[in-house]
Amino acid sequence: MSRMIDRTQLALRQIPRILSIAGTDPTGGAGIQADLKSIAANGGYGMAVVSALVAQNTRGVRSVHIPPIAFLREQLNAVSDDVTIDAVKIGMLAQLDVITEVRDWLSRCRPPLVVLDPVMVATSGDRLLDPAAEQALRDLILQVDLVTPNVPELAVLLGEPPAANWAEALEQGKRLSDSTGATVLVKGGHLNETSCPDALVNTHGRLAQSVVEVALPRIRTTNTHGTGCSLSSAMATVLARTGDWAQSLAEVKDWLHDALAHADELEVGQGNGPIHHFHRLFAGSAGASPIPAGSAAFSSTPTFSSTLWRDVELTRLQIFDLPFITDLGSGTLAEEDFSYYLAQDALYLGTYASVLARASELAPTPSAQCFLADSAARCRDVELELHRSWLGQQPEPSEAGPVTTGYLEHLLAAGAAGNYAVLLAALLPCFWLYADVGDRLHAEYLSRTETTAHPYAAWLETYSDEEFAAATKQAIALTDDVAATASNAERAAMRQAFATSARFELDFFDAPRQLVRA
């Protein structure tokens, strides 16, 4: 069976050192070139050992040259003799003796995390390895932590026909995990479905759940060259940085989804072009979408708040997948669902304002005290009045729903405990997640050709409030300031408080549907 990640070895470095062992792509979209871009884009330091020199472009592979095995050995030893490796990503291995050499090196060096992208089937459907090499690659899975086959490769590894749908692909992933012990990343990119799910599968208890799935809408683009290489190297990087399987998949999926969404901007090659690995770096430049006001990219350097944002990656993805959010953006949300949300939010804001006032009392500086007091006043005087105007003549609900009650109890408990840092972290999601949701919904509203037909047009306009965007940035800055001097225990408590509030934000948006189900 494959080995389990030894978390005593994983240093969870802020900048993990990632080695890619793979073939080349002179056009830069796949192979080692894509790996190095993915590693850098996801916060790692990339290194590369070339297993094959490939003459290819966006229209296909022309020829492959395998360097002498002795030279491959020298490359591997040169890296591992000098550099501490936090994770290894393995791509194209091409032939039996290359696989054998890499397997022997892994046995000697025992890197703490190994991710295998089993390059076995070309886009045309042609098999890339002879039977002996295919079996050696199956055996190599026993030495890795994560294997990331596409649908055709998953079938080859099992000796079965390719899955026809997502349910069949998941079952094949379970069978591969059963037989190898490895965690399998089952990918839905090759399936002809409207959504594009990916899932981590492990049947040996190495995940909190045997299947951890993240699905996002499929991006309609032909520029998908190197997607598999990029996904696997990104997973190696984020796993080495966070040590959290579900969180890593959510973070990588979000990044890859946007890299595909911006792929057409690159205009590279005449065939299937590459994805835009550095779309976030170029956000706001000509031809690229601006960074959302609620995103984590307010600073170019890593901060404590960026850790909080990564912590709730999966929650944020789940929020944007909620029917309430998608229907609100499209204007198809049922009026009774919107009214219930507004009424509960009105009840929430009254108590939220009092907790903001409590945070102002605890704040260590006059500027923080003033900001939090002003935010409390805004809740009472501006936000509540806005809700009442939308609710019109309808009577306000006499009691909060279960989600509203739970969320407010969480905030009140943080206020009563009297720890300013933890309370601030608990309050932050109501700023940050609201800004993130608002930014995306407002952008979607503006993209509509007939905005006047949108029943919630006036409400969506409130999401573009520059004053609230500025307040969100200030709340993030205050959180970073207090985290800088907080103890390790306080910072851990801040992360827990932030994640709990973020989960309540998810449940709050979903509360109208949950009420119908009840």
C-alpha positions in Angstrom: 0.0 0.0 0.0 1.1 3.6 -0.5 2.5 5.6 2.3 0.6 8.2 4.3 1.8 11.8 4.5 4.1 12.1 7.5 2.9 15.4 9.0 5.9 15.5 11.2 8.0 15.8 8.1 5.8 18.3 6.3 7.0 21.7 7.6 4.0 23.5 6.0 6.4 26.2 4.8 5.1 29.5 3.7 7.2 29.1 0.5 7.5 25.3 0.0 10.3 23.9 -2.2 8.7 21.8 -5.0 10.6 19.6 -7.4 9.0 18.7 -10.8 10.2 15.6 -12.6 8.7 15.8 -16.1 9.1 16.4 -19.8 9.4 19.8 -21.5 7.2 21.9 -23.7 9.0 24.6 -25.7 5.8 26.6 -26.1 5.6 26.8 -22.3 2.0 25.6 -21.8 2.6 22.1 -20.4 5.2 19.9 -18.8 7.9 21.3 -16.7 7.3 24.8 -17.9 3.7 24.7 -16.8 4.7 23.1 -13.5 7.1 25.9 -12.7 4.5 28.5 -13.4 1.9 26.7 -11.4 4.2 26.3 -8.4 5.1 30.0 -8.5 1.5 31.1 -8.9 0.5 29.1 -5.8 3.2 30.3 -3.6 6.0 27.8 -4.0 9.7 27.7 -5.1 9.9 25.5 -8.2 12.8 23.2 -9.2 12.9 20.9 -12.3 14.5 17.6 -13.4 14.0 16.9 -17.1 12.9 13.3 -17.8 12.2 13.9 -21.5 12.8 16.6 -24.1 9.6 17.0 -26.1 9.2 18.8 -29.4 5.6 19.9 -29.2 3.4 23.0 -29.6 -0.3 23.8 -29.1 -1.2 21.5 -32.0 0.5 18.4 -30.9 3.7 16.4 -30.2 6.3 16.0 -32.9 9.0 14.0 -31.3 10.4 12.9 -27.9 14.1 12.6 -26.9 15.0 10.7 -23.7 18.3 11.8 -22.2 20.6 9.1 -20.9 19.4 7.5 -17.6 22.8 8.3 -16.0 22.1 12.0 -16.7 18.6 11.7 -15.1 20.3 10.2 -12.1 22.8 13.1 -11.9 20.0 15.7 -12.1 18.0 14.0 -9.3 21.0 13.6 -7.0 22.2 17.2 -7.7 18.9 18.6 -6.4 18.5 16.3 -3.4 22.1 16.4 -2.3 21.8 20.2 -1.8 18.2 21.3 -1.4 15.5 20.2 1.2 12.6 19.1 -0.9 9.1 19.7 0.6 7.2 18.0 -2.2 7.7 16.2 -5.6 5.4 16.3 -8.6 6.0 13.6 -11.2 4.8 14.0 -14.7 5.9 12.4 -18.0 8.3 9.5 -17.4 8.1 8.1 -21.0 9.6 4.6 -20.6 10.4 1.8 -18.3 14.0 2.6 -17.3 13.0 6.2 -16.5 10.2 5.0 -14.2 12.6 2.6 -12.5 15.2 5.3 -11.9 12.7 7.7 -10.4 11.2 4.9 -8.3 14.7 4.1 -6.9 15.4 7.7 -6.2 12.2 8.1 -4.3 13.1 5.1 -2.2 16.4 6.6 -1.3 15.3 10.2 -0.6 11.8 9.6 0.8 10.4 13.2 0.1 7.6 14.0 2.5 4.9 14.5 -0.2 4.8 12.9 -3.7 2.2 13.7 -6.4 2.0 11.6 -9.6 0.4 12.8 -12.8 0.3 9.6 -14.8 1.0 10.7 -18.4 -0.3 7.6 -20.2 -2.8 8.7 -22.9 -2.5 11.4 -25.5 -5.3 13.9 -26.3 -5.8 11.8 -29.5 -6.5 8.8 -27.3 -3.2 7.1 -28.3 -1.4 5.1 -25.5 2.0 6.7 -24.7 3.6 3.8 -22.9 4.2 0.2 -23.7 2.6 -2.5 -21.5 5.7 -3.0 -19.3 6.0 0.7 -18.7 2.3 1.0 -17.9 2.7 -1.7 -15.2 5.7 0.0 -13.8 3.7 3.2 -13.5 0.9 1.4 -11.7 3.5 0.0 -9.3 4.9 3.5 -8.8 1.5 4.6 -7.4 2.3 2.5 -4.3 5.1 5.1 -3.5 3.1 8.3 -3.9 0.6 10.2 -1.8 -1.6 11.6 -4.5 -2.3 10.4 -8.1 -4.1 12.7 -10.6 -5.3 10.7 -13.7 -7.7 12.1 -16.2 -10.7 9.9 -17.1 -8.8 7.9 -19.9 -5.8 7.4 -17.7 -7.9 6.3 -14.7 -9.4 3.6 -17.0 -6.0 2.5 -18.2 -4.7 2.2 -14.6 -7.6 0.0 -13.8 -7.7 -1.9 -17.1 -11.3 -0.9 -17.6 -13.3 1.2 -20.2 -13.3 4.9 -19.6 -16.1 6.2 -17.3 -19.1 7.6 -19.2 -20.2 10.0 -16.4 -19.1 11.5 -13.1 -20.6 8.7 -10.9 -18.7 6.1 -12.8 -15.5 8.1 -12.6 -15.9 8.3 -8.8 -16.4 4.6 -8.5 -13.2 4.0 -10.6 -11.3 6.4 -8.3 -12.5 4.4 -5.3 -11.3 1.1 -6.9 -7.9 2.6 -7.6 -7.6 3.9 -4.0 -8.7 0.5 -2.8 -5.9 -1.3 -4.7 -3.1 1.2 -4.0 -3.9 3.0 -0.8 -3.1 6.3 -2.6 -5.4 9.3 -2.6 -6.9 9.7 -6.1 -7.8 13.1 -7.6 -10.7 12.2 -9.9 -11.1 14.9 -12.6 -14.2 15.7 -14.5 -12.6 17.8 -17.2 -12.9 15.1 -19.9 -16.6 14.5 -19.2 -19.2 16.3 -21.3 -21.2 17.8 -18.4 -22.2 21.4 -17.6 -20.3 21.4 -14.3 -16.7 20.5 -14.0 -16.2 18.5 -10.7 -13.0 17.3 -9.2 -12.8 15.0 -6.1 -10.2 13.6 -3.7 -11.0 10.0 -3.1 -9.4 7.8 -0.4 -11.0 4.6 0.9 -8.4 4.0 3.6 -9.5 6.7 6.1 -6.8 9.3 5.1 -9.4 12.0 4.5 -12.0 13.4 6.8 -14.5 12.0 4.3 -13.8 9.3 1.7 -14.8 11.7 -1.1 -14.1 15.4 -1.0 -15.7 17.0 -4.0 -15.5 20.6 -5.4 -17.5 21.5 -8.5 -17.5 24.7 -10.5 -19.2 25.7 -13.8 -17.3 24.4 -16.8 -15.3 27.1 -18.7 -16.0 27.0 -22.4 -12.6 27.4 -23.9 -10.4 25.4 -26.2 -7.3 26.7 -24.4 -6.8 23.9 -22.0 -3.2 22.9 -22.9 -1.3 21.7 -19.8 -4.3 21.7 -17.5 -3.4 18.3 -16.0 0.2 19.3 -15.4 -0.8 22.6 -13.9 -3.4 21.0 -11.5 -1.0 18.4 -10.2 1.9 20.7 -9.5 -0.5 23.2 -7.9 -1.8 20.5 -5.6 1.7 19.5 -4.6 2.5 23.1 -3.7 -0.7 24.0 -1.8 -0.6 20.6 0.1 3.0 21.3 1.1 2.0 24.8 2.3 -1.2 23.9 4.1 -1.2 20.2 4.9 -5.0 20.2 4.4 -6.4 18.0 1.7 -9.9 19.5 1.3 -8.6 23.1 1.7 -5.9 22.4 -0.9 -8.4 21.1 -3.5 -10.7 24.1 -3.0 -7.8 26.6 -3.3 -6.3 24.9 -6.4 -9.7 24.5 -8.0 -10.5 28.1 -7.6 -7.2 29.2 -9.1 -7.4 26.8 -12.0 -11.0 27.8 -12.8 -9.9 31.4 -13.1 -6.8 30.4 -15.1 -9.1 28.7 -17.6 -11.5 31.7 -17.6 -8.6 34.0 -18.6 -6.9 31.6 -21.0 -8.2 33.2 -24.1 -6.5 36.5 -23.2 -3.0 34.9 -23.9 -3.5 34.2 -27.6 -0.6 31.7 -27.7 -0.4 29.3 -30.6 -2.8 28.2 -33.3 -4.1 25.0 -31.6 -5.3 24.4 -28.0 -3.5 27.2 -26.2 -2.3 27.3 -22.5 -4.1 28.4 -19.4 -3.3 31.7 -17.8 -1.2 30.7 -14.8 -0.6 34.2 -13.7 -4.0 35.7 -14.2 -4.0 37.0 -10.6 -0.7 38.7 -11.1 -1.9 40.5 -14.2 -5.4 41.3 -12.8 -6.3 44.9 -13.5 -3.9 45.2 -16.5 -5.2 45.7 -20.0 -7.5 42.9 -21.1 -7.7 41.3 -17.7 -10.5 41.5 -15.1 -9.8 43.6 -12.0 -9.2 42.0 -8.7 -12.5 41.7 -6.8 -12.9 44.2 -4.0 -13.4 41.3 -1.5 -10.5 39.2 -2.6 -7.4 38.3 -0.6 -5.2 40.3 -3.0 -5.2 43.6 -1.2 -1.5 43.1 -0.5 1.3 41.7 -2.6 2.9 40.1 0.4 1.7 37.2 2.5 -0.3 38.3 5.6 -2.3 36.7 8.4 -5.5 37.7 6.6 -4.4 35.8 3.5 -4.1 32.7 5.7 -7.7 33.3 6.9 -8.9 33.7 3.3 -7.2 30.4 2.3 -8.7 28.7 5.4 -12.2 29.3 4.1 -11.6 28.6 0.4 -14.0 25.7 0.3 -16.7 27.7 2.2 -16.4 30.5 -0.3 -16.7 28.1 -3.3 -19.8 26.6 -1.6 -21.3 30.0 -1.2 -21.1 30.8 -4.9 -22.6 27.4 -5.7 -25.7 28.1 -3.6 -29.0 28.4 -5.5 -29.8 31.6 -3.4 -26.6 33.3 -4.7 -26.9 32.1 -8.3 -30.6 33.0 -8.5 -30.0 36.4 -6.9 -27.4 37.2 -9.5 -29.6 36.1 -12.4 -32.7 37.7 -11.0 -34.7 34.5 -10.7 -34.7 34.3 -6.9 -38.2 33.8 -5.5 -39.5 36.9 -3.8 -40.4 35.0 -0.6 -36.8 33.7 -0.3 -35.4 37.3 -0.7 -37.9 38.6 1.8 -36.9 36.0 4.4 -33.2 36.7 3.9 -33.8 40.5 4.3 -35.9 40.0 7.4 -33.4 37.8 9.1 -30.5 40.1 8.1 -32.4 43.0 9.7 -32.6 41.1 13.0 -28.9 40.1 12.6 -27.6 43.6 12.0 -29.1 44.9 15.2 -27.1 42.6 17.4 -24.1 42.7 15.0 -24.0 46.5 15.6 -23.8 45.9 19.4 -21.0 43.4 19.0 -19.1 46.0 16.8 -19.6 48.5 19.6 -18.1 45.9 22.0 -15.1 45.5 19.8 -14.7 49.3 19.8 -14.5 49.2 23.6 -11.8 46.6 23.5 -9.8 48.2 20.6 -6.2 49.2 21.6 -5.9 52.4 19.5 -8.1 55.4 18.9 -8.2 54.9 15.2 -9.5 51.3 15.6 -12.0 52.4 18.2 -13.3 55.1 15.9 -13.6 52.7 12.9 -15.5 50.1 14.8 -17.8 52.6 16.4 -18.5 54.1 13.0 -19.2 50.7 11.6 -21.7 50.0 14.4 -23.4 53.2 13.7 -23.6 52.4 10.0 -25.3 49.1 10.8 -27.9 50.8 12.9 -28.5 53.9 10.9 -27.8 52.9 7.2 -28.0 49.2 6.8 -31.1 48.6 8.9 -32.9 51.5 7.2 -32.1 50.0 3.8 -33.5 46.7 4.9 -36.7 48.3 6.2 -37.2 50.2 3.0 -37.0 46.9 1.0 -39.3 45.1 3.4 -41.8 47.9 3.0 -45.0 47.4 4.9 -44.3 43.8 5.8 -44.0 43.3 9.6 -40.5 42.5 10.8 -40.2 38.9 12.1 -40.6 38.6 15.8 -37.8 36.0 16.2 -34.6 35.0 14.5 -34.3 31.7 12.6 -32.0 29.0 13.8 -29.1 30.1 11.6 -29.4 33.7 12.7 -29.6 32.7 16.3 -26.5 30.5 16.1 -24.5 33.1 14.3 -25.4 35.8 16.8 -24.7 33.5 19.8 -21.2 32.9 18.3 -20.5 36.6 18.0 -21.9 37.5 21.4 -19.8 34.7 23.0 -16.7 36.2 21.3 -17.6 39.6 22.7 -18.2 38.3 26.2 -14.8 36.5 26.2 -13.2 39.9 25.9 -10.3 39.0 23.5 -10.1 41.8 21.0 -8.1 39.8 18.4 -10.5 36.9 18.4 -13.6 39.1 18.4 -12.2 41.1 15.4 -11.6 37.8 13.5 -15.1 36.7 14.2 -16.6 39.9 12.9 -14.5 40.1 9.8 -16.4 37.6 7.5 -19.5 39.8 7.6 -17.3 42.5 6.0 -15.1 40.4 3.7 -17.5 37.6 2.5 -20.3 40.2 1.9 -17.8 42.3 -0.1 -16.7 39.3 -2.1 -20.2 38.1 -2.9 -21.3 41.6 -3.6 -18.5 42.3 -6.0 -19.2 39.2 -8.1 -23.0 39.6 -8.1 -22.7 43.3 -9.1 -20.3 42.4 -11.9 -22.7 39.8 -13.2 -25.5 42.3 -13.0 -23.6 44.9 -15.0 -22.8 42.2 -17.6 -26.5 41.7 -18.4 -27.8 43.4 -21.5 -31.2 44.1 -20.0 -30.4 45.2 -16.4 -33.8 47.0 -16.1 -35.6 43.7 -16.1 -33.7 42.5 -13.0 -36.1 42.6 -10.0 -33.2 43.1 -7.6 -31.3 45.7 -9.6 -31.5 48.4 -7.0 -30.3 46.0 -4.3 -27.4 44.8 -6.4 -26.4 48.4 -6.9 -25.8 48.7 -3.2 -23.0 46.0 -3.5 -20.9 48.5 -5.4 -20.7 50.9 -2.4 -17.1 52.2 -2.4 -17.4 53.2 1.3 -18.2 49.6 2.3 -15.3 48.3 0.1 -13.0 50.8 1.9 -14.3 49.6 5.3 -13.7 46.0 4.4 -10.0 46.8 3.6 -9.7 48.6 6.9 -11.2 45.7 8.8 -8.7 43.4 7.1 -5.8 45.7 8.0 -6.9 45.9 11.6 -6.9 42.1 11.8 -3.4 41.9 10.4 -2.2 44.5 12.8 -3.5 42.7 15.9 -2.3 39.3 14.6 1.2 40.7 14.3 1.5 40.8 18.1 -0.8 38.0 19.0 0.4 34.8 20.6 0.3 31.5 18.7 -2.7 30.4 20.7 -4.5 33.7 19.9 -3.8 33.4 16.2 -5.1 29.8 16.3 -8.2 31.0 18.1 -8.6 33.9 15.5 -8.5 31.3 12.6 -11.1 29.2 14.3 -13.4 32.2 15.0 -13.1 33.5 11.4 -13.8 30.0 9.9 -16.8 29.5 12.2 -18.3 32.9 11.2 -17.6 32.1 7.5 -19.5 28.9 7.8 -22.4 30.8 9.4 -22.3 33.2 6.4 -22.7 30.2 4.1 -25.6 28.8 6.2 -27.2 32.3 6.3 -27.4 32.6 2.5 -28.8 29.0 2.4 -31.3 29.6 5.2 -34.3 30.4 2.9 -33.9 27.0 1.1 -33.4 25.2 4.4 -36.6 26.7 5.7 -38.5 25.3 2.7 -37.0 21.9 3.2 -38.0 21.9 6.9 
